[in-house]
Amino acid sequence: MEQKKMKSFREKLLQKKQEILVAYTKSKSYGREADEEGSQDIADKASNSYTKEFLFSLSNTERDMLQLVDEALVRIDDRRFGTCVVCEEELDRKRLEAVPWAKRCISCQEKQEQGLL
């Protein structure tokens, strides 16, 4: 892959990483605020508990996405970006444009989702 395109993908990935970190920080502070609310009503406690659980699940998703983005940045540094980690075929350009952290071609991703890999 040409250097200019690789730089473009690196910038997209770094921007996505920054977005995830900002969202994670906000979720973390909202979780603390829910903890600090001294509500006595059982319904309020249940609502706060649900909110905290939702925020923690959100942060798990963000953590997974952050890991995928970091792995893609490592592949750029190792000059392996843009090739499938399973079959080593080149990834479709449109797939990379849509999901720059993709590490498998569509065929291998489908096999992964079916539990065949």
Backbone atoms as SQL, in Angstrom:
CREATE TABLE atoms (id INTEGER PRIMARY KEY, chain TEXT, resi INTEGER, resn TEXT, atom TEXT, x REAL, y REAL, z REAL);
INSERT INTO atoms VALUES
  (1, 'A', 1, 'MET', 'N', 0.858, -1.177, 0.000),
  (2, 'A', 1, 'MET', 'CA', 0.000, 0.000, 0.000),
  (3, 'A', 1, 'MET', 'C', 0.898, 1.233, 0.000),
  (4, 'A', 2, 'GLU', 'N', 0.483, 2.222, -0.746),
  (5, 'A', 2, 'GLU', 'CA', 1.296, 3.424, -0.873),
  (6, 'A', 2, 'GLU', 'C', 1.359, 4.205, 0.443),
  (7, 'A', 3, 'GLN', 'N', 2.459, 4.918, 0.615),
  (8, 'A', 3, 'GLN', 'CA', 2.740, 5.640, 1.858),
  (9, 'A', 3, 'GLN', 'C', 1.682, 6.692, 2.173),
  (10, 'A', 4, 'LYS', 'N', 1.209, 7.397, 1.168),
  (11, 'A', 4, 'LYS', 'CA', 0.215, 8.460, 1.386),
  (12, 'A', 4, 'LYS', 'C', -1.088, 7.879, 1.940),
  (13, 'A', 5, 'LYS', 'N', -1.519, 6.749, 1.391),
  (14, 'A', 5, 'LYS', 'CA', -2.745, 6.101, 1.841),
  (15, 'A', 5, 'LYS', 'C', -2.567, 5.560, 3.256),
  (16, 'A', 6, 'MET', 'N', -1.387, 5.011, 3.533),
  (17, 'A', 6, 'MET', 'CA', -1.086, 4.488, 4.864),
  (18, 'A', 6, 'MET', 'C', -1.151, 5.617, 5.901),
  (19, 'A', 7, 'LYS', 'N', -0.640, 6.775, 5.546),
  (20, 'A', 7, 'LYS', 'CA', -0.679, 7.925, 6.455),
  (21, 'A', 7, 'LYS', 'C', -2.123, 8.354, 6.708),
  (22, 'A', 8, 'SER', 'N', -2.945, 8.313, 5.671),
  (23, 'A', 8, 'SER', 'CA', -4.354, 8.669, 5.798),
  (24, 'A', 8, 'SER', 'C', -5.066, 7.722, 6.765),
  (25, 'A', 9, 'PHE', 'N', -4.796, 6.416, 6.636),
  (26, 'A', 9, 'PHE', 'CA', -5.411, 5.441, 7.546),
  (27, 'A', 9, 'PHE', 'C', -4.911, 5.629, 8.975),
  (28, 'A', 10, 'ARG', 'N', -3.629, 5.942, 9.127),
  (29, 'A', 10, 'ARG', 'CA', -3.080, 6.184, 10.462),
  (30, 'A', 10, 'ARG', 'C', -3.805, 7.361, 11.126),
  (31, 'A', 11, 'GLU', 'N', -4.021, 8.423, 10.366),
  (32, 'A', 11, 'GLU', 'CA', -4.720, 9.590, 10.907),
  (33, 'A', 11, 'GLU', 'C', -6.154, 9.247, 11.311),
  (34, 'A', 12, 'LYS', 'N', -6.840, 8.475, 10.478),
  (35, 'A', 12, 'LYS', 'CA', -8.211, 8.046, 10.809),
  (36, 'A', 12, 'LYS', 'C', -8.228, 7.220, 12.092),
  (37, 'A', 13, 'LEU', 'N', -7.274, 6.310, 12.199),
  (38, 'A', 13, 'LEU', 'CA', -7.213, 5.452, 13.380),
  (39, 'A', 13, 'LEU', 'C', -6.882, 6.249, 14.636),
  (40, 'A', 14, 'LEU', 'N', -5.966, 7.192, 14.525),
  (41, 'A', 14, 'LEU', 'CA', -5.627, 8.023, 15.683),
  (42, 'A', 14, 'LEU', 'C', -6.811, 8.890, 16.104),
  (43, 'A', 15, 'GLN', 'N', -7.570, 9.371, 15.126),
  (44, 'A', 15, 'GLN', 'CA', -8.766, 10.164, 15.424),
  (45, 'A', 15, 'GLN', 'C', -9.808, 9.288, 16.132),
  (46, 'A', 16, 'LYS', 'N', -10.004, 8.072, 15.653),
  (47, 'A', 16, 'LYS', 'CA', -10.952, 7.148, 16.281),
  (48, 'A', 16, 'LYS', 'C', -10.515, 6.818, 17.703),
  (49, 'A', 17, 'LYS', 'N', -9.219, 6.629, 17.892),
  (50, 'A', 17, 'LYS', 'CA', -8.689, 6.345, 19.227),
  (51, 'A', 17, 'LYS', 'C', -8.993, 7.502, 20.170),
  (52, 'A', 18, 'GLN', 'N', -8.793, 8.715, 19.706),
  (53, 'A', 18, 'GLN', 'CA', -9.073, 9.898, 20.529),
  (54, 'A', 18, 'GLN', 'C', -10.561, 9.978, 20.878),
  (55, 'A', 19, 'GLU', 'N', -11.438, 9.704, 19.909),
  (56, 'A', 19, 'GLU', 'CA', -12.884, 9.706, 20.155),
  (57, 'A', 19, 'GLU', 'C', -13.259, 8.682, 21.231),
  (58, 'A', 20, 'ILE', 'N', -12.669, 7.510, 21.146),
  (59, 'A', 20, 'ILE', 'CA', -12.960, 6.453, 22.121),
  (60, 'A', 20, 'ILE', 'C', -12.504, 6.877, 23.509),
  (61, 'A', 21, 'LEU', 'N', -11.312, 7.450, 23.587),
  (62, 'A', 21, 'LEU', 'CA', -10.791, 7.868, 24.895),
  (63, 'A', 21, 'LEU', 'C', -11.638, 8.979, 25.510),
  (64, 'A', 22, 'VAL', 'N', -12.125, 9.903, 24.696),
  (65, 'A', 22, 'VAL', 'CA', -13.003, 10.969, 25.199),
  (66, 'A', 22, 'VAL', 'C', -14.315, 10.374, 25.692),
  (67, 'A', 23, 'ALA', 'N', -14.905, 9.466, 24.918),
  (68, 'A', 23, 'ALA', 'CA', -16.162, 8.828, 25.320),
  (69, 'A', 23, 'ALA', 'C', -15.971, 8.010, 26.593),
  (70, 'A', 24, 'TYR', 'N', -14.836, 7.331, 26.710),
  (71, 'A', 24, 'TYR', 'CA', -14.546, 6.537, 27.897),
  (72, 'A', 24, 'TYR', 'C', -14.440, 7.433, 29.127),
  (73, 'A', 25, 'THR', 'N', -13.775, 8.551, 28.987),
  (74, 'A', 25, 'THR', 'CA', -13.621, 9.491, 30.098),
  (75, 'A', 25, 'THR', 'C', -14.977, 10.026, 30.549),
  (76, 'A', 26, 'LYS', 'N', -15.833, 10.354, 29.579),
  (77, 'A', 26, 'LYS', 'CA', -17.172, 10.836, 29.924),
  (78, 'A', 26, 'LYS', 'C', -17.972, 9.754, 30.646),
  (79, 'A', 27, 'SER', 'N', -17.922, 8.521, 30.136),
  (80, 'A', 27, 'SER', 'CA', -18.645, 7.415, 30.769),
  (81, 'A', 27, 'SER', 'C', -18.160, 7.193, 32.190),
  (82, 'A', 28, 'LYS', 'N', -16.864, 7.276, 32.359),
  (83, 'A', 28, 'LYS', 'CA', -16.273, 7.075, 33.680),
  (84, 'A', 28, 'LYS', 'C', -16.748, 8.143, 34.663),
  (85, 'A', 29, 'SER', 'N', -16.792, 9.392, 34.219),
  (86, 'A', 29, 'SER', 'CA', -17.230, 10.466, 35.116),
  (87, 'A', 29, 'SER', 'C', -18.731, 10.356, 35.402),
  (88, 'A', 30, 'TYR', 'N', -19.534, 9.933, 34.427),
  (89, 'A', 30, 'TYR', 'CA', -20.968, 9.740, 34.664),
  (90, 'A', 30, 'TYR', 'C', -21.200, 8.612, 35.669),
  (91, 'A', 31, 'GLY', 'N', -20.391, 7.569, 35.581),
  (92, 'A', 31, 'GLY', 'CA', -20.491, 6.461, 36.522),
  (93, 'A', 31, 'GLY', 'C', -20.184, 6.914, 37.942),
  (94, 'A', 32, 'ARG', 'N', -19.180, 7.766, 38.080),
  (95, 'A', 32, 'ARG', 'CA', -18.845, 8.298, 39.410),
  (96, 'A', 32, 'ARG', 'C', -19.968, 9.168, 39.949),
  (97, 'A', 33, 'GLU', 'N', -20.559, 9.975, 39.063),
  (98, 'A', 33, 'GLU', 'CA', -21.668, 10.834, 39.496),
  (99, 'A', 33, 'GLU', 'C', -22.853, 9.990, 39.965),
  (100, 'A', 34, 'ALA', 'N', -23.133, 8.908, 39.278),
  (101, 'A', 34, 'ALA', 'CA', -24.235, 8.028, 39.678),
  (102, 'A', 34, 'ALA', 'C', -23.938, 7.400, 41.036),
  (103, 'A', 35, 'ASP', 'N', -22.658, 7.101, 41.291),
  (104, 'A', 35, 'ASP', 'CA', -22.261, 6.552, 42.591),
  (105, 'A', 35, 'ASP', 'C', -22.446, 7.555, 43.718),
  (106, 'A', 36, 'GLU', 'N', -22.161, 8.811, 43.425),
  (107, 'A', 36, 'GLU', 'CA', -22.150, 9.839, 44.460),
  (108, 'A', 36, 'GLU', 'C', -23.533, 10.361, 44.815),
  (109, 'A', 37, 'GLU', 'N', -24.521, 10.091, 43.969),
  (110, 'A', 37, 'GLU', 'CA', -25.866, 10.566, 44.272),
  (111, 'A', 37, 'GLU', 'C', -26.382, 9.823, 45.495),
  (112, 'A', 38, 'GLY', 'N', -26.744, 10.563, 46.504),
  (113, 'A', 38, 'GLY', 'CA', -27.180, 9.962, 47.759),
  (114, 'A', 38, 'GLY', 'C', -28.680, 9.761, 47.815),
  (115, 'A', 39, 'SER', 'N', -29.228, 9.112, 46.821),
  (116, 'A', 39, 'SER', 'CA', -30.672, 8.919, 46.797),
  (117, 'A', 39, 'SER', 'C', -31.077, 7.827, 47.780),
  (118, 'A', 40, 'GLN', 'N', -32.208, 8.028, 48.446),
  (119, 'A', 40, 'GLN', 'CA', -32.709, 7.071, 49.422),
  (120, 'A', 40, 'GLN', 'C', -33.834, 6.215, 48.842),
  (121, 'A', 41, 'ASP', 'N', -34.466, 6.694, 47.819),
  (122, 'A', 41, 'ASP', 'CA', -35.591, 6.001, 47.209),
  (123, 'A', 41, 'ASP', 'C', -35.109, 4.737, 46.485),
  (124, 'A', 42, 'ILE', 'N', -35.795, 3.631, 46.661),
  (125, 'A', 42, 'ILE', 'CA', -35.408, 2.357, 46.050),
  (126, 'A', 42, 'ILE', 'C', -35.447, 2.450, 44.526),
  (127, 'A', 43, 'ALA', 'N', -36.438, 3.131, 43.982),
  (128, 'A', 43, 'ALA', 'CA', -36.539, 3.286, 42.523),
  (129, 'A', 43, 'ALA', 'C', -35.350, 4.073, 41.991),
  (130, 'A', 44, 'ASP', 'N', -34.932, 5.119, 42.718),
  (131, 'A', 44, 'ASP', 'CA', -33.766, 5.895, 42.294),
  (132, 'A', 44, 'ASP', 'C', -32.504, 5.038, 42.329),
  (133, 'A', 45, 'LYS', 'N', -32.365, 4.215, 43.368),
  (134, 'A', 45, 'LYS', 'CA', -31.199, 3.331, 43.469),
  (135, 'A', 45, 'LYS', 'C', -31.180, 2.333, 42.310),
  (136, 'A', 46, 'ALA', 'N', -32.347, 1.793, 41.982),
  (137, 'A', 46, 'ALA', 'CA', -32.435, 0.849, 40.867),
  (138, 'A', 46, 'ALA', 'C', -32.069, 1.537, 39.554),
  (139, 'A', 47, 'SER', 'N', -32.557, 2.736, 39.381),
  (140, 'A', 47, 'SER', 'CA', -32.256, 3.498, 38.169),
  (141, 'A', 47, 'SER', 'C', -30.760, 3.793, 38.081),
  (142, 'A', 48, 'ASN', 'N', -30.156, 4.193, 39.188),
  (143, 'A', 48, 'ASN', 'CA', -28.715, 4.472, 39.206),
  (144, 'A', 48, 'ASN', 'C', -27.915, 3.210, 38.912),
  (145, 'A', 49, 'SER', 'N', -28.368, 2.091, 39.454),
  (146, 'A', 49, 'SER', 'CA', -27.688, 0.820, 39.226),
  (147, 'A', 49, 'SER', 'C', -27.746, 0.453, 37.743),
  (148, 'A', 50, 'TYR', 'N', -28.911, 0.624, 37.137),
  (149, 'A', 50, 'TYR', 'CA', -29.065, 0.331, 35.713),
  (150, 'A', 50, 'TYR', 'C', -28.159, 1.243, 34.883),
  (151, 'A', 51, 'THR', 'N', -28.121, 2.517, 35.241),
  (152, 'A', 51, 'THR', 'CA', -27.287, 3.480, 34.516),
  (153, 'A', 51, 'THR', 'C', -25.819, 3.087, 34.598),
  (154, 'A', 52, 'LYS', 'N', -25.369, 2.722, 35.795),
  (155, 'A', 52, 'LYS', 'CA', -23.974, 2.308, 35.959),
  (156, 'A', 52, 'LYS', 'C', -23.669, 1.066, 35.136),
  (157, 'A', 53, 'GLU', 'N', -24.573, 0.096, 35.152),
  (158, 'A', 53, 'GLU', 'CA', -24.364, -1.129, 34.390),
  (159, 'A', 53, 'GLU', 'C', -24.272, -0.829, 32.893),
  (160, 'A', 54, 'PHE', 'N', -25.134, 0.046, 32.425),
  (161, 'A', 54, 'PHE', 'CA', -25.117, 0.445, 31.019),
  (162, 'A', 54, 'PHE', 'C', -23.789, 1.118, 30.674),
  (163, 'A', 55, 'LEU', 'N', -23.341, 2.007, 31.537),
  (164, 'A', 55, 'LEU', 'CA', -22.085, 2.714, 31.280),
  (165, 'A', 55, 'LEU', 'C', -20.898, 1.759, 31.293),
  (166, 'A', 56, 'PHE', 'N', -20.898, 0.775, 32.183),
  (167, 'A', 56, 'PHE', 'CA', -19.811, -0.188, 32.215),
  (168, 'A', 56, 'PHE', 'C', -19.807, -1.055, 30.972),
  (169, 'A', 57, 'SER', 'N', -20.982, -1.458, 30.485),
  (170, 'A', 57, 'SER', 'CA', -21.030, -2.253, 29.262),
  (171, 'A', 57, 'SER', 'C', -20.558, -1.423, 28.078),
  (172, 'A', 58, 'LEU', 'N', -20.895, -0.143, 28.099),
  (173, 'A', 58, 'LEU', 'CA', -20.437, 0.759, 27.052),
  (174, 'A', 58, 'LEU', 'C', -18.914, 0.851, 27.072),
  (175, 'A', 59, 'SER', 'N', -18.348, 0.949, 28.261),
  (176, 'A', 59, 'SER', 'CA', -16.903, 1.055, 28.331),
  (177, 'A', 59, 'SER', 'C', -16.229, -0.256, 27.909),
  (178, 'A', 60, 'ASN', 'N', -16.870, -1.419, 28.101),
  (179, 'A', 60, 'ASN', 'CA', -16.314, -2.674, 27.604),
  (180, 'A', 60, 'ASN', 'C', -16.264, -2.667, 26.082),
  (181, 'A', 61, 'THR', 'N', -17.326, -2.178, 25.472),
  (182, 'A', 61, 'THR', 'CA', -17.360, -2.076, 24.013),
  (183, 'A', 61, 'THR', 'C', -16.271, -1.121, 23.532),
  (184, 'A', 62, 'GLU', 'N', -16.145, 0.000, 24.225),
  (185, 'A', 62, 'GLU', 'CA', -15.113, 0.969, 23.860),
  (186, 'A', 62, 'GLU', 'C', -13.718, 0.374, 24.028),
  (187, 'A', 63, 'ARG', 'N', -13.531, -0.406, 25.074),
  (188, 'A', 63, 'ARG', 'CA', -12.232, -1.038, 25.318),
  (189, 'A', 63, 'ARG', 'C', -11.903, -2.013, 24.187),
  (190, 'A', 64, 'ASP', 'N', -12.887, -2.791, 23.745),
  (191, 'A', 64, 'ASP', 'CA', -12.671, -3.713, 22.633),
  (192, 'A', 64, 'ASP', 'C', -12.320, -2.954, 21.350),
  (193, 'A', 65, 'MET', 'N', -13.039, -1.870, 21.107),
  (194, 'A', 65, 'MET', 'CA', -12.778, -1.066, 19.909),
  (195, 'A', 65, 'MET', 'C', -11.382, -0.440, 19.981),
  (196, 'A', 66, 'LEU', 'N', -11.009, 0.041, 21.154),
  (197, 'A', 66, 'LEU', 'CA', -9.686, 0.634, 21.337),
  (198, 'A', 66, 'LEU', 'C', -8.593, -0.394, 21.051),
  (199, 'A', 67, 'GLN', 'N', -8.809, -1.619, 21.474),
  (200, 'A', 67, 'GLN', 'CA', -7.837, -2.672, 21.207),
  (201, 'A', 67, 'GLN', 'C', -7.711, -2.937, 19.709),
  (202, 'A', 68, 'LEU', 'N', -8.830, -2.970, 19.008),
  (203, 'A', 68, 'LEU', 'CA', -8.794, -3.175, 17.557),
  (204, 'A', 68, 'LEU', 'C', -8.051, -2.039, 16.855),
  (205, 'A', 69, 'VAL', 'N', -8.302, -0.811, 17.301),
  (206, 'A', 69, 'VAL', 'CA', -7.629, 0.352, 16.708),
  (207, 'A', 69, 'VAL', 'C', -6.126, 0.282, 16.983),
  (208, 'A', 70, 'ASP', 'N', -5.750, -0.052, 18.219),
  (209, 'A', 70, 'ASP', 'CA', -4.328, -0.161, 18.552),
  (210, 'A', 70, 'ASP', 'C', -3.643, -1.258, 17.738),
  (211, 'A', 71, 'GLU', 'N', -4.331, -2.384, 17.546),
  (212, 'A', 71, 'GLU', 'CA', -3.773, -3.465, 16.737),
  (213, 'A', 71, 'GLU', 'C', -3.564, -3.006, 15.292),
  (214, 'A', 72, 'ALA', 'N', -4.509, -2.229, 14.773),
  (215, 'A', 72, 'ALA', 'CA', -4.372, -1.715, 13.401),
  (216, 'A', 72, 'ALA', 'C', -3.177, -0.769, 13.296),
  (217, 'A', 73, 'LEU', 'N', -2.966, 0.053, 14.314),
  (218, 'A', 73, 'LEU', 'CA', -1.813, 0.962, 14.305),
  (219, 'A', 73, 'LEU', 'C', -0.500, 0.172, 14.335),
  (220, 'A', 74, 'VAL', 'N', -0.465, -0.915, 15.080),
  (221, 'A', 74, 'VAL', 'CA', 0.725, -1.773, 15.109),
  (222, 'A', 74, 'VAL', 'C', 0.952, -2.397, 13.730),
  (223, 'A', 75, 'ARG', 'N', -0.131, -2.825, 13.081),
  (224, 'A', 75, 'ARG', 'CA', 0.012, -3.405, 11.735),
  (225, 'A', 75, 'ARG', 'C', 0.537, -2.367, 10.750),
  (226, 'A', 76, 'ILE', 'N', 0.154, -1.117, 10.927),
  (227, 'A', 76, 'ILE', 'CA', 0.697, -0.057, 10.057),
  (228, 'A', 76, 'ILE', 'C', 2.198, 0.055, 10.285),
  (229, 'A', 77, 'ASP', 'N', 2.615, 0.094, 11.556),
  (230, 'A', 77, 'ASP', 'CA', 4.044, 0.204, 11.873),
  (231, 'A', 77, 'ASP', 'C', 4.838, -0.986, 11.342),
  (232, 'A', 78, 'ASP', 'N', 4.228, -2.162, 11.372),
  (233, 'A', 78, 'ASP', 'CA', 4.899, -3.379, 10.897),
  (234, 'A', 78, 'ASP', 'C', 4.737, -3.601, 9.388),
  (235, 'A', 79, 'ARG', 'N', 4.067, -2.673, 8.730),
  (236, 'A', 79, 'ARG', 'CA', 3.817, -2.743, 7.284),
  (237, 'A', 79, 'ARG', 'C', 3.009, -3.985, 6.893),
  (238, 'A', 80, 'ARG', 'N', 2.088, -4.378, 7.792),
  (239, 'A', 80, 'ARG', 'CA', 1.188, -5.494, 7.515),
  (240, 'A', 80, 'ARG', 'C', -0.242, -5.006, 7.360),
  (241, 'A', 81, 'PHE', 'N', -0.453, -3.705, 7.451),
  (242, 'A', 81, 'PHE', 'CA', -1.795, -3.135, 7.366),
  (243, 'A', 81, 'PHE', 'C', -2.350, -3.336, 5.970),
  (244, 'A', 82, 'GLY', 'N', -3.624, -3.709, 5.913),
  (245, 'A', 82, 'GLY', 'CA', -4.288, -3.868, 4.627),
  (246, 'A', 82, 'GLY', 'C', -4.284, -5.292, 4.113),
  (247, 'A', 83, 'THR', 'N', -3.700, -6.201, 4.892),
  (248, 'A', 83, 'THR', 'CA', -3.743, -7.612, 4.522),
  (249, 'A', 83, 'THR', 'C', -4.443, -8.394, 5.630),
  (250, 'A', 84, 'CYS', 'N', -5.145, -9.440, 5.244),
  (251, 'A', 84, 'CYS', 'CA', -5.885, -10.279, 6.176),
  (252, 'A', 84, 'CYS', 'C', -4.899, -11.016, 7.089),
  (253, 'A', 85, 'VAL', 'N', -5.180, -11.014, 8.390),
  (254, 'A', 85, 'VAL', 'CA', -4.291, -11.698, 9.338),
  (255, 'A', 85, 'VAL', 'C', -4.425, -13.217, 9.251),
  (256, 'A', 86, 'VAL', 'N', -5.451, -13.701, 8.575),
  (257, 'A', 86, 'VAL', 'CA', -5.665, -15.146, 8.448),
  (258, 'A', 86, 'VAL', 'C', -5.095, -15.661, 7.133),
  (259, 'A', 87, 'CYS', 'N', -5.632, -15.177, 6.011),
  (260, 'A', 87, 'CYS', 'CA', -5.237, -15.712, 4.699),
  (261, 'A', 87, 'CYS', 'C', -4.153, -14.874, 4.015),
  (262, 'A', 88, 'GLU', 'N', -3.848, -13.717, 4.568),
  (263, 'A', 88, 'GLU', 'CA', -2.825, -12.797, 4.072),
  (264, 'A', 88, 'GLU', 'C', -3.125, -12.215, 2.687),
  (265, 'A', 89, 'GLU', 'N', -4.404, -12.278, 2.293),
  (266, 'A', 89, 'GLU', 'CA', -4.829, -11.617, 1.056),
  (267, 'A', 89, 'GLU', 'C', -5.030, -10.129, 1.354),
  (268, 'A', 90, 'GLU', 'N', -4.934, -9.311, 0.314),
  (269, 'A', 90, 'GLU', 'CA', -5.137, -7.880, 0.499),
  (270, 'A', 90, 'GLU', 'C', -6.611, -7.588, 0.788),
  (271, 'A', 91, 'LEU', 'N', -6.855, -6.727, 1.772),
  (272, 'A', 91, 'LEU', 'CA', -8.222, -6.341, 2.108),
  (273, 'A', 91, 'LEU', 'C', -8.760, -5.387, 1.057),
  (274, 'A', 92, 'ASP', 'N', -10.044, -5.479, 0.827),
  (275, 'A', 92, 'ASP', 'CA', -10.716, -4.597, -0.111),
  (276, 'A', 92, 'ASP', 'C', -10.599, -3.151, 0.371),
  (277, 'A', 93, 'ARG', 'N', -10.287, -2.246, -0.527),
  (278, 'A', 93, 'ARG', 'CA', -10.089, -0.837, -0.178),
  (279, 'A', 93, 'ARG', 'C', -11.344, -0.237, 0.447),
  (280, 'A', 94, 'LYS', 'N', -12.518, -0.593, -0.084),
  (281, 'A', 94, 'LYS', 'CA', -13.773, -0.063, 0.460),
  (282, 'A', 94, 'LYS', 'C', -13.983, -0.543, 1.895),
  (283, 'A', 95, 'ARG', 'N', -13.586, -1.784, 2.180),
  (284, 'A', 95, 'ARG', 'CA', -13.701, -2.310, 3.547),
  (285, 'A', 95, 'ARG', 'C', -12.818, -1.502, 4.492),
  (286, 'A', 96, 'LEU', 'N', -11.609, -1.212, 4.072),
  (287, 'A', 96, 'LEU', 'CA', -10.709, -0.423, 4.916),
  (288, 'A', 96, 'LEU', 'C', -11.199, 1.007, 5.100),
  (289, 'A', 97, 'GLU', 'N', -11.810, 1.561, 4.071),
  (290, 'A', 97, 'GLU', 'CA', -12.354, 2.917, 4.194),
  (291, 'A', 97, 'GLU', 'C', -13.476, 2.943, 5.232),
  (292, 'A', 98, 'ALA', 'N', -14.317, 1.907, 5.224),
  (293, 'A', 98, 'ALA', 'CA', -15.448, 1.840, 6.141),
  (294, 'A', 98, 'ALA', 'C', -15.016, 1.440, 7.547),
  (295, 'A', 99, 'VAL', 'N', -14.100, 0.476, 7.629),
  (296, 'A', 99, 'VAL', 'CA', -13.663, -0.060, 8.924),
  (297, 'A', 99, 'VAL', 'C', -12.138, -0.167, 8.895),
  (298, 'A', 100, 'PRO', 'N', -11.432, 0.941, 9.150),
  (299, 'A', 100, 'PRO', 'CA', -9.970, 0.906, 9.026),
  (300, 'A', 100, 'PRO', 'C', -9.278, -0.025, 10.021),
  (301, 'A', 101, 'TRP', 'N', -9.973, -0.447, 11.065),
  (302, 'A', 101, 'TRP', 'CA', -9.374, -1.364, 12.043),
  (303, 'A', 101, 'TRP', 'C', -9.649, -2.828, 11.689),
  (304, 'A', 102, 'ALA', 'N', -10.273, -3.075, 10.533),
  (305, 'A', 102, 'ALA', 'CA', -10.552, -4.459, 10.110),
  (306, 'A', 102, 'ALA', 'C', -9.241, -5.219, 9.968),
  (307, 'A', 103, 'LYS', 'N', -9.239, -6.450, 10.472),
  (308, 'A', 103, 'LYS', 'CA', -8.022, -7.243, 10.367),
  (309, 'A', 103, 'LYS', 'C', -8.213, -8.510, 9.537),
  (310, 'A', 104, 'ARG', 'N', -9.447, -8.762, 9.116),
  (311, 'A', 104, 'ARG', 'CA', -9.734, -9.933, 8.293),
  (312, 'A', 104, 'ARG', 'C', -10.464, -9.499, 7.023),
  (313, 'A', 105, 'CYS', 'N', -10.267, -10.254, 5.956),
  (314, 'A', 105, 'CYS', 'CA', -11.044, -10.026, 4.743),
  (315, 'A', 105, 'CYS', 'C', -12.484, -10.464, 5.032),
  (316, 'A', 106, 'ILE', 'N', -13.385, -10.122, 4.165),
  (317, 'A', 106, 'ILE', 'CA', -14.801, -10.430, 4.399),
  (318, 'A', 106, 'ILE', 'C', -15.011, -11.936, 4.530),
  (319, 'A', 107, 'SER', 'N', -14.378, -12.700, 3.694),
  (320, 'A', 107, 'SER', 'CA', -14.538, -14.148, 3.729),
  (321, 'A', 107, 'SER', 'C', -14.067, -14.731, 5.063),
  (322, 'A', 108, 'CYS', 'N', -12.904, -14.329, 5.522),
  (323, 'A', 108, 'CYS', 'CA', -12.374, -14.836, 6.795),
  (324, 'A', 108, 'CYS', 'C', -13.186, -14.305, 7.980),
  (325, 'A', 109, 'GLN', 'N', -13.692, -13.071, 7.875),
  (326, 'A', 109, 'GLN', 'CA', -14.525, -12.517, 8.938),
  (327, 'A', 109, 'GLN', 'C', -15.823, -13.318, 9.070),
  (328, 'A', 110, 'GLU', 'N', -16.408, -13.683, 7.933),
  (329, 'A', 110, 'GLU', 'CA', -17.632, -14.508, 7.963),
  (330, 'A', 110, 'GLU', 'C', -17.351, -15.860, 8.603),
  (331, 'A', 111, 'LYS', 'N', -16.214, -16.463, 8.271),
  (332, 'A', 111, 'LYS', 'CA', -15.845, -17.736, 8.889),
  (333, 'A', 111, 'LYS', 'C', -15.647, -17.585, 10.395),
  (334, 'A', 112, 'GLN', 'N', -15.043, -16.481, 10.803),
  (335, 'A', 112, 'GLN', 'CA', -14.839, -16.209, 12.226),
  (336, 'A', 112, 'GLN', 'C', -16.173, -16.099, 12.959),
  (337, 'A', 113, 'GLU', 'N', -17.109, -15.387, 12.358),
  (338, 'A', 113, 'GLU', 'CA', -18.424, -15.195, 12.966),
  (339, 'A', 113, 'GLU', 'C', -19.217, -16.502, 13.034),
  (340, 'A', 114, 'GLN', 'N', -18.959, -17.411, 12.118),
  (341, 'A', 114, 'GLN', 'CA', -19.627, -18.722, 12.119),
  (342, 'A', 114, 'GLN', 'C', -18.911, -19.725, 13.017),
  (343, 'A', 115, 'GLY', 'N', -17.790, -19.318, 13.579),
  (344, 'A', 115, 'GLY', 'CA', -17.031, -20.197, 14.462),
  (345, 'A', 115, 'GLY', 'C', -16.174, -21.208, 13.724),
  (346, 'A', 116, 'LEU', 'N', -15.897, -20.935, 12.472),
  (347, 'A', 116, 'LEU', 'CA', -15.104, -21.863, 11.659),
  (348, 'A', 116, 'LEU', 'C', -13.616, -21.577, 11.719),
  (349, 'A', 117, 'LEU', 'N', -13.236, -20.461, 12.306),
  (350, 'A', 117, 'LEU', 'CA', -11.800, -20.121, 12.449),
  (351, 'A', 117, 'LEU', 'C', -11.390, -20.218, 13.886);
